[in-house]
Amino acid sequence: MTQDTKFHHGDATQNDSPIVEMKNIEKHFGNIIALAGVSFDVRPGECHCLLGDNGAGKSTFIKTMSGVHRPTKGEILFEGKPLNFATPRDAMEAGIATVFQDLAMIPLMSVTRNFFMGREPTTGRGLMKRFDVAKANEVTIEAMRQMGINLRGPDQAVGTLSGGERQTVAIARAVYFGAKVLILDEPTSALGVRQTSNVLATIDRVRKQGIGVVFISHNVRHALAVGDRFTVLNRGKTLGTAKRGEITPEELQDLMAGGQEMAALEGSLDGTI
C-alpha cells in the first residue's frame, strides 16, 4: 500500500498537550533490559506510530503503557499528572484501551455479546436484573455503522466477520467505553489489502474524534498511510521521532532494519538483501 493522502492528518502535535507521556522508561526482567530509556507520547487526535522489527521491545512497551507491567525506572504521565497503573483495569478506567492481536473475542458468540462482554447493559432491579438485549443490539449496530460496518443483524456471529471487521469491532468497543488513547497492536499484520484499507480507514475515523492512537507495527507502508508521527524502536531504545514529511519510507525502513548494521551485512553478501 502506498502512502494514501485521502486520510486526515491532524496538527495535534503542535497544538495539544499529550494525553499520555512516557519519560525515560526502563523495564528490566532480571538481568535482561527490555526497555532502555524509552520516551514516547501521544496527543489528542493524532496517530503516533511505533515501528520496530521483532525483538525491538514493542510488546514490552505496550504492556507497560497499558498497565500490565510497571516500569523499573522512568515516569508515566496521564493528562499531565504522574500515574502508576497497578493493573490493566486501572489503565482502562483512565481511558487507555489496548486492542491486542488476538482481539479477545469468542467466534461463536454474536457481535453484540462480544461488544459488551463483561459490561452488559441491564434492565430491572436487584435479583430481577437481566441483560437488556434490545439496548445492546441498538448500541452495537450504531457503533459499527459509525465505523463503516453494516451488520447483517444483531445476532450475527463475530466469527463470520472478516479479520478487518473483527478489528473494527474491537476498536468500536474501546471507543464506546470511553477510550482517550487507543493502542493497536499490529492491527494489519494478518490482513489482506482490502481488509487493511478498512482498518486504516477506521483508525482515521477514530482520530477525527479526538482520540490519540498508538499504532504499533513493523509495516512502514501501513504506518505512513495514517501516521502523524513516527518513532522507531530498536533493541529497547528509541532511535528518534519524526513528523509526517520529515522522513522518507526508505529512511524509516533503514532505521527499523538496524541502519549501519544492515548496510554492512548487505555489503558482505554482495548486495543480495
C-alpha positions, 0 to 999 in steps of 0.5 A: 500500500502506498502512502494514501493522502485521502486520510486526515492528518491532524496538527495535534502535535503542535497544538495539544498537550499529550494525553499520555507521556512516557519519560525515560522508561526502563523495564528490566526482567532480571538481568535482561533490559527490555526497555532502555530509556524509552520516551514516547507520547501521544496527543489528542487526535493524532496517530503516533506510530511505533515501528520496530522489527521483532525483538525491538521491545514493542510488546514490552512497551505496550504492556507497560503503557497499558498497565500490565507491567510497571516500569523499573525506572522512568515516569508515566504521565496521564493528562499531565499528572504522574500515574502508576497503573497497578493493573490493566483495569486501572489503565482502562478506567483512565481511558487507555484501551489496548486492542491486542492481536488476538482481539479477545473475542469468542467466534461463536458468540454474536457481535453484540455479546462480544461488544459488551462482554463483561459490561452488559447493559441491564434492565430491572432491579436487584435479583430481577436484573437481566441483560437488556438485549434490545439496548445492546443490539441498538448500541452495537449496530450504531457503533459499527455503522459509525465505523463503516460496518453494516451488520447483517443483524444483531445476532450475527456471529463475530466469527463470520466477520472478516479479520478487518471487521473483527478489528473494527469491532474491537476498536468500536468497543474501546471507543464506546467505553470511553477510550482517550488513547487507543493502542493497536497492536499490529492491527494489519499484520494478518490482513489482506489489502482490502481488509487493511484499507478498512482498518486504516480507514477506521483508525482515521475515523477514530482520530477525527474524534479526538482520540490519540492512537498508538499504532504499533507495527513493523509495516512502514507502508501501513504506518505512513498511510495514517501516521502523524508521527513516527518513532522507531524502536530498536533493541529497547531504545528509541532511535528518534521521532519524526513528523509526517514529511520529515522522513522518507519510507526508505529512511524509516525502513533503514532505521527499523532494519538496524541502519549501519548494521544492515548496510554492512551485512548487505555489503558482505553478501554482495548486495543480495538483501 
